[in-house]
Amino acid sequence: MRVEWYGQSAFHLSAGESTVAIDPFTDMSEMAASRGMQFDYPPITGVQAQLLLVTHEHADHNGVEAVDGDPVILRSTAGALESPLGQVTAIASEHDEQAGTARGPNTIFVFELDGLRVCHFGDFGQSGLRPEQETAIGAVDLLILPVGGGPTIGAEQASLIVERLSPRWVVPMHYRTPRIGFLETADAFLERSANVHRLEHSTFETSELPAADGPLVVVPAAP
């Protein structure tokens, strides 16, 4: 499976002709400037997908117009849902520690691609993962998890989720990089991780990742 990170929580996953886009954004420069924020990730262009997942309706996650083709879109929802790639499990969660009353709902998406079970946590902001959510997620090969604090969980909560789910690989997301200035860096999370593999590019193949004793944290380069 090929994984490409576009920054923030935006990913494109592909295996053969099967393609999934998650939380795309469009040109954020005008909105960032109006709020005095740095958001310098390049706009997403030239990306096609069969399936497009939107974890919640914030502008840096729901830019569906950035994805070409005619994807099936599953957005901000919950349930066991059919898609061109098979069943998608959409798990209700919150963007904050106040039952969603501060920043709204968030969806954790779980699906299979290339025989691997993928879990994308969106902007998960709860103080902890509830037992029923953990049960619904089940076994995970690739876990994509926010670690930058602020509006989402930070290093400590993210590390606890990795410990509970015990995935094969973890890709941190939604943290401060030279392209974005309003989150914490991934450093505190990486310091808590026993196996860290830093990449020189924003794209990688799961088949080329090194073996590890326990979850391997894969850190793509910022786009």
Sequence and secondary structure as in RCSB ss.txt:
>XXXX:A:sequence
MRVEWYGQSAFHLSAGESTVAIDPFTDMSEMAASRGMQFDYPPITGVQAQLLLVTHEHADHNGVEAVDGDPVILR
STAGALESPLGQVTAIASEHDEQAGTARGPNTIFVFELDGLRVCHFGDFGQSGLRPEQETAIGAVDLLILPVGGG
PTIGAEQASLIVERLSPRWVVPMHYRTPRIGFLETADAFLERSANVHRLEHSTFETSELPAADGPLVVVPAAP
>XXXX:A:secstr
 EEEEEETTEEEEEETTEEEEES     HHHHHHTT  B      SEE SEEEESS  TTT  GGGEES  EEEE
S  EEE  TTS EEEEEEESSSSTTTTT EEEEEEEEETTEEEEE  S   SS  HHHHHHH S SEEEEE S T
TS  HHHHHHHHHHH  SEEEEES  BTTB SS  SHHHHHT S EEE SSSEEEGGGS   SS EEEE    
